[in-house]
Amino acid sequence: MSCNALSFPPSGFSFDNCNRNKQLESLGFSAPKARKTGTTIVGIKFKDGVVLGADTRATEDVIVSDKNCSKIHYLADNIYCCGAGTAADTEKTTRIVASNLELHRLETGRVLPVVTPNRMLSQMLFRYQGHIGAALIVGGVDYDGPQLYSIYPHGSSNTLPYVTMGSGSLAAMAVFERGWKDGLELEDGKKLVRDAVAAGVFNDLGSGSNIDLCIITKSGAQHLRPYDIANLKGQRQGRYRYPKGSTATLRTRTIPLVIEKTVVRRLEVDEPSDAMDTV
């Protein structure tokens, strides 16, 4: 009696997909392109709460589709969320979670901890395995004090004193690494967040326009929109209307319009009261 041993795949990197992709390209199929999204969203903890910040530029590939897009979304009275990625995904995802949080608050009758939307969003995004393009920063204040979470499109999450996400996150993180310290005052925190978002605006083509802030403390939330206008629209330096005759006329040609025949038709209807003559 013979038995077949278990067969294991060979060790090392497999080039099967590379060969397949090369064959597909030879047949005329183009390789898929990675989706490029642009945003700068940030958040920090300060002494009394959380400050969230975001730019307001929405893009479609290389086209600026919206110069004043709101990227700070409401989840609860004490919790807000910044979204980066696909605008429709971030908007729909935060609305669904905000609705579930309100039902949860009505059921329990207590202030929601910030970890609740973090868990809801993480589980929802993990369920779709990254096909929902939503990178989120959740911030709020509960019984344990200021809370700040970053959630990635595949469902993983982190809790840190300061976070950045989006295509301008590296420039914003450089500002945080230099200027953040424990126990920041409110005005210092607002300025730091403003500078971090501005760094993303001026160093990333996918970020731009205005800077929005959201300040969350135990007494409530304050959404400042806009807090600052980073890219001021330039003023025209001169007039661009030229007087008639500025451009030389090389040739003039007039084609007369000849009317050969004129026909007038009368529209006949069944009801004389509604009849109308048209020429």
WODAGI-V550742 format. One record per pair of residues at least 12 apart in sequence whose ideal C-beta (glycine too) atoms are under 6 Angstrom apart, sorted by sequence separation. I is the first residue (numbers start at 1). J is the second residue. If there is no record, write none. Layout:
i->I j->J
i->I j->J
This chain:
i->56 j->68
i->71 j->83
i->41 j->54
i->56 j->69
i->81 j->94
i->137 j->150
i->150 j->163
i->179 j->192
i->212 j->225
i->162 j->176
i->197 j->211
i->212 j->226
i->213 j->227
i->40 j->55
i->121 j->136
i->136 j->151
i->264 j->279
i->101 j->117
i->210 j->226
i->211 j->227
i->54 j->71
i->135 j->152
i->194 j->211
i->211 j->228
i->54 j->72
i->135 j->153
i->162 j->180
i->134 j->153
i->210 j->229
i->211 j->230
i->52 j->72
i->97 j->117
i->118 j->138
i->133 j->153
i->175 j->195
i->176 j->196
i->38 j->59
i->73 j->94
i->117 j->138
i->175 j->196
i->209 j->231
i->75 j->98
i->97 j->120
i->130 j->153
i->208 j->231
i->97 j->121
i->130 j->154
i->172 j->196
i->175 j->199
i->76 j->101
i->75 j->101
i->114 j->140
i->137 j->163
i->172 j->199
i->52 j->80
i->54 j->82
i->114 j->142
i->125 j->153
i->137 j->165
i->171 j->199
i->172 j->200
i->58 j->87
i->113 j->142
i->122 j->151
i->126 j->155
i->171 j->200
i->201 j->230
i->52 j->82
i->121 j->151
i->125 j->155
i->135 j->165
i->118 j->149
i->168 j->200
i->171 j->203
i->198 j->230
i->114 j->147
i->122 j->155
i->194 j->228
i->79 j->114
i->122 j->157
i->76 j->112
i->168 j->204
i->167 j->204
i->79 j->117
i->118 j->157
i->167 j->206
i->168 j->207
i->41 j->82
i->93 j->134
i->75 j->117
i->41 j->84
i->89 j->132
i->89 j->133
i->90 j->134
i->39 j->84
i->89 j->134
i->86 j->133
i->37 j->85
i->85 j->133
i->85 j->134
i->85 j->135
i->83 j->134
i->84 j->135
i->83 j->136
i->81 j->136
i->82 j->137
i->81 j->138
i->79 j->140
i->78 j->140
i->78 j->141
i->141 j->216
i->140 j->216
i->141 j->218
i->84 j->165
i->84 j->166
i->52 j->139
i->50 j->139
i->49 j->141
i->43 j->137
i->41 j->137
i->43 j->139
i->50 j->146
i->49 j->146
i->50 j->148
i->45 j->146
i->45 j->148
i->43 j->148
i->45 j->161
i->44 j->162
i->43 j->163
i->42 j->164
i->41 j->165
i->41 j->166
i->40 j->166
i->39 j->166
i->40 j->168
i->38 j->167
i->42 j->172
i->40 j->172
i->80 j->214
i->47 j->183
i->46 j->184
i->51 j->189
i->53 j->193
i->72 j->212
i->51 j->193
i->55 j->197
i->67 j->209
i->72 j->214
i->46 j->189
i->53 j->197
i->44 j->189
i->55 j->201
i->59 j->206
i->44 j->193
i->57 j->207
i->42 j->193
i->57 j->208
i->55 j->207
i->57 j->209
i->56 j->209
i->42 j->196
i->56 j->210
i->42 j->197
i->40 j->197
i->54 j->212
i->40 j->200
i->53 j->213
i->52 j->214
i->51 j->215
i->50 j->216
i->40 j->207
i->49 j->216
i->38 j->206
i->49 j->217
i->38 j->207
i->48 j->217
